Structure formats: structure tokens, C-alpha cells
Amino acid sequence: MSKKILVVEDDEKLRSELKIFLNNNGYDVEILENFDNAIKEIIRINPDLLLLDINLPKINGQYVCKEVRKNSSLPIIIITSRDNEIDELLSINYGADHYITKPFNVQILLAKIASLLKRADYSINQEVVDCGQFKLNISKSLVIKGDKKIELTKNEFKILRCLISSRDKIVSREDIMKDLWDSESFIDDNTLTVNITRLRNKLEELGIKELLETKRGQGYILRREML
């Protein structure tokens, strides 16, 4: 069943192009042309993902994002001509998953959409993932072993989830960083190393040793035989 994407964009040409492009890539696309009751319409349509402009007539897209997030956990990607850090920070704080400035590369947009939908499916279908030696609570970002629990930071959780989804396979540092930030401009090699070290230490606190293995020059692997 095709995933439903709702495009809330006042530029008629752009929303038409997005509809055609996303339809051609297998998505079911709806567009909002009247923004008087945008928030109610978004909730009524209940899409799998929302593409939302900030500069909407009669209403601010960031406010829409904030209000929708109160009632829904659907992935939200902001698409806007506002290329400044303040608007980006506000949008993220209001619950947006990504902030993309116009003009943008449609292939990058497509990759972000696929990544968010995959992540949403993973969270919905598996509240608690049984990984053998431990369990991962998706909603609370907890690693659980017996009666012991350790809370993970946002980045630690994303790294572990990425490795679990590719267990017993080497995941490159580049792939992990893309999963963390989904933007080349935010990649920080040292930050990844720090987060990997902290994640490994937390696992070892639970008595889970030698699970997360470093493959020098290749990346990291979660060893299946240790799970």
C-alpha cells in the first residue's frame, strides 16, 4: 500500500511538480490548496508524511507544525525559501524532522522522505525490540537487560537502532552519520566517535561486552552471535 504524502505549499507550480514527482516514485500524494483550516485538514487527511511550507497565506507554517505535532507524530519536512538558522531552529523545536531550503535537490528530498517513513514504520511496528542479550525500548530510548535500564541520548539511540537494523553487517561511518543527521553539512567525524564510545560504555555497564565491534577502516558491526 502506497504511503500518503500531503503537500502544504502555496506555490502552485511547485506543489504540482512535487505531486507528479512523488507520484512517479510510488507515493500517494494529496495537496492542500485552501489554507483557512490547514491544521484541521492535515489532521483529517492523516498522511504518512507532511511536506510543509512556512510562508503560507493567512497562517504561519511553523505554527501549523507546532499545532500538528501536539496531535500527531507524523514525519514533517519543512520546505521553505527562508534560509536562516533562526527559522530552522524554530521549526525543529516545533517538531519538524527536517528543514529544506528552496531550491532543493529532489533526489535528496526523496531520500529524506524514504528515511523518515522507514523510521516511522520501525517505531510503530516495534515498541520494544528484543535483541537477545538486551531489549530496546523505542519510545523511551532505553536499553534493558533484566531489571537494569540505561537511557540513551538521541544520537546514541539512533546509532544503536541503525546497527540493529543491519545486525551482523558492517555499517560504514558515513552511513551512520547520514542516519544521524541526514545532511552532509552536519557531519562531524569526532562527534560520531564520541557517541560510539559512550554507547559502548553504556552497553558494558549492563554487562554487554564485545557486542559493538569496530572494523578499522570500514565501520562498525553488531555481532549477531553476541545478541
DRENNU-586419 format. One record per residue: residue number from 1; x, y, z of N, C-alpha, C, O in turn; residue in one letter. Coordinates in steps of 0.2 Angstrom, whole numbers. Layout:
<NUM; <X; Y; Z>; <X; Y; Z>; <X; Y; Z>; <X; Y; Z>; "a">
...
***
This chain:
<1; <4; -6; 0>; <0; 0; 0>; <4; 6; 0>; <9; 7; 4>; "m">
<2; <3; 11; -5>; <7; 17; -5>; <6; 21; 1>; <1; 22; 4>; "s">
<3; <12; 24; 3>; <12; 29; 8>; <9; 36; 6>; <10; 38; 0>; "k">
<4; <5; 39; 10>; <2; 45; 8>; <6; 51; 10>; <7; 52; 16>; "k">
<5; <7; 56; 6>; <11; 62; 7>; <6; 68; 6>; <3; 68; 0>; "i">
<6; <6; 72; 11>; <2; 78; 10>; <7; 84; 9>; <11; 85; 13>; "l">
<7; <6; 88; 3>; <10; 94; 2>; <6; 100; 3>; <0; 101; 0>; "v">
<8; <8; 104; 8>; <5; 110; 10>; <10; 116; 8>; <14; 118; 11>; "v">
<9; <9; 118; 2>; <13; 123; -1>; <9; 128; -6>; <5; 125; -9>; "e">
<10; <10; 134; -5>; <6; 139; -9>; <8; 141; -16>; <4; 144; -20>; "d">
<11; <14; 138; -17>; <17; 139; -24>; <13; 134; -28>; <15; 128; -28>; "d">
<12; <9; 136; -33>; <5; 131; -37>; <10; 127; -41>; <9; 121; -42>; "e">
<13; <14; 130; -44>; <19; 126; -49>; <23; 121; -45>; <24; 116; -47>; "k">
<14; <26; 123; -39>; <30; 119; -35>; <26; 113; -33>; <28; 107; -33>; "l">
<15; <20; 114; -30>; <16; 108; -27>; <14; 104; -33>; <13; 98; -32>; "r">
<16; <13; 106; -39>; <11; 102; -44>; <17; 98; -47>; <16; 92; -48>; "s">
<17; <23; 101; -47>; <29; 97; -48>; <30; 92; -43>; <32; 86; -45>; "e">
<18; <29; 93; -37>; <31; 88; -31>; <26; 83; -32>; <27; 77; -31>; "l">
<19; <19; 84; -33>; <14; 79; -34>; <16; 74; -40>; <16; 68; -39>; "k">
<20; <18; 77; -45>; <20; 72; -51>; <26; 68; -49>; <26; 62; -51>; "i">
<21; <31; 72; -47>; <37; 68; -45>; <36; 63; -40>; <39; 57; -41>; "f">
<22; <33; 64; -34>; <32; 59; -29>; <27; 54; -31>; <28; 48; -30>; "l">
<23; <22; 55; -36>; <18; 50; -38>; <22; 45; -43>; <21; 39; -42>; "n">
<24; <26; 48; -47>; <31; 44; -51>; <35; 39; -47>; <38; 35; -49>; "n">
<25; <36; 41; -41>; <41; 37; -36>; <37; 33; -31>; <40; 31; -26>; "n">
<26; <31; 32; -33>; <27; 27; -29>; <23; 29; -23>; <20; 25; -20>; "g">
<27; <22; 36; -22>; <19; 39; -17>; <12; 41; -19>; <11; 43; -24>; "y">
<28; <7; 41; -14>; <0; 43; -15>; <1; 50; -12>; <2; 51; -6>; "d">
<29; <0; 55; -17>; <1; 62; -15>; <-6; 66; -15>; <-10; 66; -20>; "v">
<30; <-7; 70; -9>; <-13; 75; -9>; <-10; 81; -8>; <-4; 82; -5>; "e">
<31; <-13; 86; -11>; <-11; 93; -10>; <-17; 97; -6>; <-23; 96; -7>; "i">
<32; <-14; 102; -2>; <-19; 107; 1>; <-19; 113; -3>; <-14; 117; -4>; "l">
<33; <-25; 116; -5>; <-25; 122; -9>; <-28; 128; -5>; <-27; 133; -7>; "e">
<34; <-32; 126; 0>; <-35; 131; 4>; <-32; 130; 11>; <-32; 125; 14>; "n">
<35; <-30; 136; 14>; <-26; 135; 20>; <-30; 138; 26>; <-27; 139; 31>; "f">
<36; <-36; 140; 25>; <-40; 143; 30>; <-41; 138; 36>; <-40; 141; 42>; "d">
<37; <-41; 132; 35>; <-42; 127; 41>; <-36; 122; 40>; <-37; 116; 40>; "n">
<38; <-30; 124; 39>; <-25; 120; 37>; <-23; 114; 42>; <-22; 108; 41>; "a">
<39; <-23; 116; 49>; <-22; 111; 54>; <-27; 106; 54>; <-25; 100; 55>; "i">
<40; <-33; 108; 54>; <-39; 103; 54>; <-38; 98; 48>; <-40; 92; 49>; "k">
<41; <-37; 101; 43>; <-37; 97; 36>; <-31; 92; 37>; <-32; 86; 34>; "e">
<42; <-25; 94; 39>; <-20; 90; 40>; <-21; 84; 44>; <-20; 78; 43>; "i">
<43; <-24; 85; 50>; <-26; 80; 55>; <-31; 75; 52>; <-31; 69; 53>; "i">
<44; <-36; 78; 48>; <-42; 74; 45>; <-39; 70; 40>; <-41; 64; 39>; "r">
<45; <-34; 72; 35>; <-31; 68; 30>; <-27; 63; 33>; <-26; 57; 30>; "i">
<46; <-24; 65; 38>; <-19; 60; 42>; <-14; 56; 37>; <-14; 50; 36>; "n">
<47; <-10; 60; 34>; <-5; 57; 30>; <1; 54; 33>; <1; 54; 39>; "p">
<48; <5; 50; 29>; <10; 47; 32>; <16; 51; 33>; <21; 50; 37>; "d">
<49; <16; 57; 29>; <22; 62; 30>; <19; 68; 27>; <15; 69; 22>; "l">
<50; <21; 74; 30>; <19; 80; 28>; <25; 85; 25>; <30; 85; 29>; "l">
<51; <24; 87; 19>; <28; 92; 17>; <25; 99; 18>; <20; 100; 15>; "l">
<52; <28; 103; 22>; <25; 110; 24>; <30; 116; 23>; <35; 116; 24>; "l">
<53; <26; 121; 19>; <30; 127; 18>; <29; 131; 24>; <24; 131; 28>; "d">
<54; <33; 136; 25>; <32; 141; 31>; <28; 147; 29>; <24; 149; 32>; "i">
<55; <29; 149; 23>; <26; 156; 20>; <19; 154; 17>; <19; 154; 11>; "n">
<56; <14; 153; 21>; <8; 151; 19>; <3; 157; 20>; <4; 161; 24>; "l">
<57; <-2; 158; 15>; <-6; 164; 16>; <-11; 163; 22>; <-13; 158; 23>; "p">
<58; <-11; 168; 26>; <-16; 169; 32>; <-13; 165; 38>; <-16; 166; 44>; "k">
<59; <-8; 160; 37>; <-6; 156; 43>; <2; 155; 42>; <4; 154; 37>; "i">
<60; <5; 155; 48>; <12; 153; 48>; <14; 146; 48>; <11; 142; 52>; "n">
<61; <18; 143; 44>; <19; 136; 43>; <22; 133; 50>; <21; 127; 51>; "g">
<62; <26; 137; 53>; <29; 135; 59>; <24; 134; 65>; <24; 129; 69>; "q">
<63; <19; 138; 65>; <13; 137; 69>; <9; 131; 68>; <7; 127; 72>; "y">
<64; <8; 130; 61>; <5; 124; 59>; <9; 118; 61>; <6; 113; 64>; "v">
<65; <15; 118; 60>; <20; 112; 63>; <19; 111; 70>; <18; 105; 72>; "c">
<66; <19; 116; 74>; <18; 116; 81>; <12; 113; 83>; <12; 108; 88>; "k">
<67; <6; 115; 80>; <0; 113; 82>; <-1; 105; 80>; <-5; 102; 84>; "e">
<68; <1; 104; 74>; <0; 97; 71>; <4; 92; 76>; <2; 87; 77>; "v">
<69; <10; 94; 78>; <14; 90; 82>; <11; 88; 89>; <12; 83; 92>; "r">
<70; <6; 93; 91>; <3; 91; 98>; <-2; 85; 97>; <-3; 82; 102>; "k">
<71; <-4; 84; 91>; <-9; 78; 90>; <-6; 73; 86>; <-10; 68; 85>; "n">
<72; <0; 73; 83>; <2; 68; 79>; <10; 67; 79>; <13; 72; 80>; "s">
<73; <12; 61; 78>; <19; 60; 77>; <21; 59; 70>; <27; 57; 69>; "s">
<74; <17; 61; 65>; <19; 60; 58>; <25; 64; 56>; <26; 69; 59>; "l">
<75; <29; 61; 52>; <35; 65; 50>; <34; 71; 46>; <29; 71; 42>; "p">
<76; <37; 76; 48>; <36; 83; 45>; <43; 86; 42>; <48; 86; 45>; "i">
<77; <42; 87; 35>; <48; 91; 32>; <46; 98; 30>; <41; 99; 26>; "i">
<78; <50; 102; 33>; <49; 109; 31>; <52; 111; 24>; <58; 109; 24>; "i">
<79; <48; 114; 19>; <52; 116; 13>; <50; 124; 13>; <45; 126; 13>; "i">
<80; <56; 127; 12>; <55; 135; 13>; <60; 139; 9>; <66; 136; 8>; "t">
<81; <59; 145; 8>; <64; 149; 5>; <68; 153; 10>; <72; 157; 9>; "s">
<82; <66; 152; 17>; <69; 155; 22>; <75; 152; 24>; <75; 147; 27>; "r">
<83; <81; 154; 22>; <87; 151; 23>; <91; 155; 29>; <96; 158; 27>; "d">
<84; <89; 153; 35>; <92; 156; 40>; <91; 152; 46>; <87; 148; 47>; "n">
<85; <96; 152; 51>; <97; 147; 56>; <91; 148; 61>; <89; 143; 65>; "e">
<86; <89; 154; 62>; <83; 155; 67>; <77; 152; 65>; <74; 148; 69>; "i">
<87; <75; 152; 59>; <69; 149; 56>; <70; 141; 57>; <65; 137; 58>; "d">
<88; <76; 139; 55>; <77; 132; 55>; <77; 129; 62>; <74; 124; 64>; "e">
<89; <80; 133; 67>; <80; 131; 74>; <72; 131; 77>; <70; 126; 80>; "l">
<90; <69; 136; 75>; <62; 136; 77>; <58; 130; 75>; <54; 127; 78>; "l">
<91; <59; 129; 68>; <55; 123; 65>; <57; 117; 68>; <52; 113; 70>; "s">
<92; <63; 116; 70>; <65; 109; 73>; <62; 109; 80>; <60; 104; 82>; "i">
<93; <62; 115; 84>; <60; 115; 90>; <52; 114; 91>; <50; 111; 95>; "n">
<94; <49; 116; 85>; <42; 115; 85>; <40; 108; 82>; <34; 106; 82>; "y">
<95; <45; 104; 81>; <43; 97; 79>; <45; 94; 72>; <43; 89; 71>; "g">
<96; <48; 99; 68>; <49; 97; 61>; <55; 92; 62>; <60; 92; 66>; "a">
<97; <55; 87; 57>; <60; 82; 57>; <66; 84; 52>; <72; 83; 54>; "d">
<98; <64; 88; 47>; <70; 91; 43>; <68; 98; 40>; <62; 100; 40>; "h">
<99; <73; 102; 38>; <72; 108; 36>; <75; 109; 29>; <82; 109; 29>; "y">
<100; <72; 110; 24>; <75; 110; 17>; <73; 117; 14>; <68; 119; 14>; "i">
<101; <79; 120; 12>; <78; 127; 9>; <77; 126; 1>; <81; 122; -2>; "t">
<102; <73; 131; -2>; <72; 131; -9>; <78; 135; -12>; <80; 140; -9>; "k">
<103; <80; 133; -18>; <78; 127; -22>; <82; 121; -19>; <87; 122; -16>; "p">
<104; <79; 115; -20>; <82; 110; -17>; <83; 104; -22>; <79; 104; -27>; "f">
<105; <87; 99; -21>; <88; 94; -25>; <82; 88; -23>; <82; 86; -18>; "n">
<106; <78; 87; -28>; <73; 82; -27>; <75; 75; -25>; <71; 72; -22>; "v">
<107; <81; 73; -27>; <83; 67; -26>; <85; 66; -18>; <84; 61; -15>; "q">
<108; <88; 72; -16>; <89; 72; -8>; <83; 72; -4>; <82; 69; 1>; "i">
<109; <78; 76; -7>; <71; 76; -4>; <68; 69; -4>; <66; 67; 2>; "l">
<110; <69; 66; -9>; <66; 59; -10>; <70; 54; -4>; <66; 50; -1>; "l">
<111; <76; 55; -4>; <80; 51; 1>; <78; 52; 8>; <77; 48; 12>; "a">
<112; <77; 59; 10>; <74; 61; 16>; <67; 58; 18>; <66; 55; 23>; "k">
<113; <63; 58; 13>; <56; 55; 14>; <57; 48; 15>; <53; 45; 20>; "i">
<114; <61; 44; 11>; <61; 37; 12>; <64; 35; 19>; <62; 31; 22>; "a">
<115; <69; 39; 21>; <72; 38; 28>; <67; 39; 33>; <67; 35; 38>; "s">
<116; <63; 44; 33>; <58; 46; 38>; <53; 41; 39>; <51; 39; 44>; "l">
<117; <50; 39; 33>; <45; 34; 33>; <47; 27; 35>; <44; 24; 39>; "l">
<118; <53; 25; 34>; <56; 19; 36>; <57; 19; 44>; <55; 15; 47>; "k">
<119; <59; 25; 46>; <60; 26; 53>; <53; 26; 57>; <53; 23; 62>; "r">
<120; <48; 29; 54>; <41; 29; 57>; <38; 22; 57>; <35; 20; 62>; "a">
<121; <39; 18; 52>; <37; 11; 52>; <40; 7; 57>; <37; 3; 61>; "d">
<122; <47; 8; 58>; <51; 4; 63>; <48; 6; 70>; <47; 1; 74>; "y">
<123; <47; 12; 71>; <44; 14; 78>; <37; 12; 79>; <36; 9; 85>; "s">
<124; <33; 12; 74>; <26; 10; 75>; <26; 2; 76>; <22; 0; 81>; "i">
<125; <29; -1; 72>; <28; -9; 72>; <32; -12; 78>; <31; -18; 80>; "n">
<126; <37; -9; 81>; <41; -12; 86>; <42; -7; 92>; <47; -3; 92>; "q">
<127; <37; -7; 97>; <38; -3; 103>; <44; -5; 107>; <48; -1; 109>; "e">
<128; <45; -12; 108>; <51; -14; 111>; <54; -20; 107>; <51; -25; 105>; "v">
<129; <60; -19; 105>; <64; -24; 101>; <68; -28; 105>; <72; -26; 109>; "v">
<130; <67; -35; 104>; <70; -40; 108>; <77; -41; 104>; <76; -44; 98>; "d">
<131; <83; -40; 107>; <89; -41; 103>; <93; -46; 106>; <99; -47; 105>; "c">
<132; <90; -51; 110>; <93; -56; 113>; <96; -55; 120>; <93; -56; 125>; "g">
<133; <102; -52; 120>; <105; -50; 126>; <102; -44; 130>; <102; -43; 136>; "q">
<134; <99; -40; 126>; <95; -34; 128>; <89; -33; 124>; <88; -36; 119>; "f">
<135; <85; -28; 127>; <79; -26; 124>; <80; -18; 123>; <83; -15; 127>; "k">
<136; <77; -16; 117>; <77; -9; 116>; <70; -6; 116>; <66; -8; 111>; "l">
<137; <69; -1; 120>; <63; 2; 121>; <63; 8; 116>; <66; 13; 117>; "n">
<138; <59; 8; 111>; <59; 13; 105>; <57; 20; 108>; <60; 25; 107>; "i">
<139; <51; 20; 111>; <48; 26; 113>; <51; 29; 119>; <51; 36; 119>; "s">
<140; <55; 26; 123>; <58; 29; 129>; <66; 29; 128>; <70; 31; 133>; "k">
<141; <69; 26; 122>; <76; 26; 121>; <80; 23; 127>; <85; 26; 130>; "s">
<142; <77; 17; 129>; <80; 13; 134>; <83; 7; 132>; <80; 3; 128>; "l">
<143; <89; 5; 134>; <92; -2; 133>; <90; -5; 140>; <92; -3; 145>; "v">
<144; <87; -11; 139>; <85; -15; 145>; <88; -22; 145>; <88; -26; 140>; "i">
<145; <91; -24; 151>; <94; -31; 152>; <92; -33; 159>; <94; -30; 164>; "k">
<146; <87; -38; 159>; <85; -40; 166>; <81; -34; 169>; <76; -31; 166>; "g">
<147; <83; -33; 175>; <80; -27; 179>; <84; -21; 178>; <82; -16; 182>; "d">
<148; <89; -21; 174>; <93; -15; 173>; <91; -11; 167>; <89; -14; 162>; "k">
<149; <91; -4; 167>; <89; 0; 162>; <94; 6; 161>; <96; 9; 166>; "k">
<150; <96; 8; 155>; <100; 13; 154>; <97; 18; 148>; <95; 15; 143>; "i">
<151; <96; 24; 150>; <94; 29; 145>; <99; 31; 140>; <105; 32; 142>; "e">
<152; <97; 31; 134>; <102; 33; 128>; <100; 40; 126>; <94; 42; 126>; "l">
<153; <105; 44; 124>; <104; 50; 121>; <101; 49; 114>; <101; 44; 112>; "t">
<154; <99; 55; 111>; <96; 54; 104>; <100; 51; 99>; <98; 47; 96>; "k">
<155; <107; 53; 99>; <111; 51; 95>; <113; 44; 96>; <114; 40; 91>; "n">
<156; <114; 42; 102>; <116; 35; 104>; <111; 30; 102>; <112; 25; 100>; "e">
<157; <104; 32; 103>; <99; 28; 101>; <99; 27; 94>; <98; 22; 91>; "f">
<158; <100; 33; 90>; <99; 32; 83>; <105; 27; 80>; <104; 24; 75>; "k">
<159; <111; 28; 83>; <116; 24; 81>; <115; 16; 82>; <116; 12; 78>; "i">
<160; <112; 15; 88>; <111; 8; 90>; <105; 5; 86>; <106; -1; 84>; "l">
<161; <100; 9; 85>; <95; 7; 80>; <97; 6; 73>; <95; 1; 70>; "r">
<162; <101; 10; 71>; <104; 9; 64>; <108; 2; 64>; <108; -1; 59>; "c">
<163; <112; 1; 69>; <116; -5; 69>; <112; -11; 70>; <113; -17; 67>; "l">
<164; <106; -11; 74>; <102; -16; 75>; <98; -18; 68>; <97; -24; 67>; "i">
<165; <96; -13; 64>; <93; -14; 58>; <97; -18; 53>; <95; -21; 48>; "s">
<166; <104; -17; 54>; <109; -21; 50>; <113; -25; 53>; <119; -26; 52>; "s">
<167; <110; -29; 58>; <114; -33; 63>; <118; -38; 59>; <116; -41; 54>; "r">
<168; <124; -39; 61>; <129; -44; 58>; <132; -42; 51>; <135; -46; 47>; "d">
<169; <131; -35; 50>; <133; -32; 44>; <137; -26; 46>; <135; -22; 50>; "k">
<170; <143; -25; 42>; <147; -19; 44>; <143; -13; 41>; <141; -12; 35>; "i">
<171; <142; -8; 45>; <139; -1; 43>; <144; 4; 43>; <148; 5; 49>; "v">
<172; <145; 7; 38>; <151; 12; 37>; <149; 18; 42>; <143; 20; 43>; "s">
<173; <154; 22; 43>; <154; 28; 47>; <149; 33; 43>; <145; 37; 46>; "r">
<174; <150; 33; 37>; <147; 38; 33>; <139; 36; 33>; <135; 41; 34>; "e">
<175; <137; 30; 33>; <130; 28; 33>; <127; 30; 40>; <121; 32; 40>; "d">
<176; <131; 29; 45>; <128; 30; 52>; <127; 38; 52>; <122; 40; 55>; "i">
<177; <132; 42; 50>; <132; 49; 50>; <126; 52; 46>; <123; 57; 48>; "m">
<178; <125; 49; 41>; <119; 51; 37>; <112; 49; 40>; <107; 53; 40>; "k">
<179; <112; 44; 44>; <106; 42; 48>; <105; 47; 54>; <100; 48; 56>; "d">
<180; <111; 49; 56>; <110; 53; 62>; <108; 60; 60>; <104; 63; 63>; "l">
<181; <111; 63; 55>; <109; 70; 53>; <106; 71; 46>; <103; 76; 45>; "w">
<182; <106; 66; 42>; <103; 66; 35>; <105; 73; 31>; <102; 75; 27>; "d">
<183; <111; 75; 33>; <114; 81; 29>; <121; 81; 29>; <124; 81; 35>; "s">
<184; <124; 81; 24>; <132; 81; 24>; <135; 87; 28>; <140; 86; 31>; "e">
<185; <131; 93; 28>; <134; 99; 31>; <134; 98; 39>; <138; 102; 42>; "s">
<186; <131; 93; 41>; <131; 92; 49>; <135; 86; 51>; <135; 85; 57>; "f">
<187; <139; 83; 46>; <143; 78; 48>; <149; 80; 52>; <153; 85; 50>; "i">
<188; <150; 77; 58>; <156; 78; 62>; <159; 71; 64>; <156; 68; 68>; "d">
<189; <165; 70; 61>; <168; 63; 62>; <169; 62; 70>; <169; 57; 72>; "d">
<190; <172; 67; 73>; <174; 67; 80>; <168; 65; 84>; <168; 62; 89>; "n">
<191; <162; 69; 83>; <156; 68; 87>; <153; 61; 86>; <151; 58; 91>; "t">
<192; <154; 58; 80>; <152; 51; 80>; <156; 46; 84>; <154; 42; 87>; "l">
<193; <163; 47; 84>; <167; 43; 88>; <166; 44; 96>; <165; 39; 99>; "t">
<194; <164; 50; 98>; <162; 51; 105>; <156; 47; 106>; <155; 44; 112>; "v">
<195; <151; 47; 102>; <144; 44; 103>; <145; 37; 103>; <142; 33; 107>; "n">
<196; <149; 34; 99>; <150; 27; 98>; <154; 24; 105>; <152; 19; 108>; "i">
<197; <158; 28; 107>; <162; 26; 114>; <157; 27; 119>; <157; 22; 124>; "t">
<198; <153; 32; 120>; <148; 32; 125>; <143; 26; 125>; <141; 23; 130>; "r">
<199; <141; 25; 119>; <136; 19; 118>; <139; 13; 120>; <136; 9; 124>; "l">
<200; <145; 11; 118>; <149; 5; 120>; <149; 5; 128>; <149; -1; 131>; "r">
<201; <151; 10; 131>; <152; 11; 138>; <145; 9; 142>; <145; 5; 147>; "n">
<202; <140; 12; 139>; <133; 10; 142>; <131; 3; 141>; <128; 0; 146>; "k">
<203; <133; 0; 136>; <131; -7; 135>; <135; -11; 140>; <133; -16; 142>; "l">
<204; <142; -9; 141>; <146; -13; 145>; <144; -12; 152>; <145; -17; 156>; "e">
<205; <141; -6; 154>; <138; -5; 161>; <132; -11; 162>; <131; -13; 168>; "e">
<206; <129; -13; 157>; <124; -18; 158>; <127; -25; 157>; <123; -30; 157>; "l">
<207; <133; -25; 156>; <137; -32; 156>; <137; -35; 149>; <138; -41; 148>; "g">
<208; <135; -30; 144>; <135; -32; 137>; <142; -30; 134>; <143; -24; 132>; "i">
<209; <146; -35; 133>; <153; -33; 131>; <154; -37; 124>; <151; -42; 123>; "k">
<210; <159; -33; 120>; <161; -36; 114>; <155; -37; 109>; <156; -40; 104>; "e">
<211; <150; -33; 110>; <144; -33; 105>; <145; -29; 100>; <144; -30; 94>; "l">
<212; <147; -22; 101>; <148; -17; 96>; <156; -17; 94>; <160; -15; 98>; "l">
<213; <157; -20; 88>; <164; -21; 86>; <166; -16; 81>; <162; -14; 76>; "e">
<214; <172; -13; 82>; <175; -8; 77>; <178; -12; 71>; <183; -16; 73>; "t">
<215; <177; -11; 65>; <180; -14; 59>; <184; -8; 56>; <182; -4; 53>; "k">
<216; <191; -8; 58>; <195; -2; 56>; <195; -1; 49>; <196; -6; 45>; "r">
<217; <194; 5; 47>; <193; 7; 40>; <187; 6; 37>; <186; 7; 31>; "g">
<218; <182; 2; 40>; <176; 0; 37>; <170; 3; 40>; <165; 5; 37>; "q">
<219; <170; 2; 47>; <164; 5; 51>; <163; 1; 57>; <168; -1; 61>; "g">
<220; <157; -1; 59>; <155; -4; 65>; <150; -10; 63>; <147; -10; 58>; "y">
<221; <150; -15; 68>; <146; -21; 67>; <143; -23; 73>; <147; -23; 78>; "i">
<222; <137; -25; 73>; <133; -28; 79>; <133; -35; 78>; <130; -38; 74>; "l">
<223; <138; -39; 82>; <139; -46; 81>; <133; -50; 83>; <131; -50; 88>; "r">
<224; <130; -53; 78>; <124; -57; 79>; <125; -63; 84>; <121; -64; 88>; "r">
<225; <131; -66; 84>; <132; -71; 88>; <132; -69; 96>; <132; -73; 100>; "e">
<226; <133; -62; 97>; <133; -60; 103>; <127; -57; 106>; <126; -56; 112>; "m">
<227; <122; -57; 101>; <115; -55; 103>; <111; -60; 107>; <105; -59; 109>; "l">
***
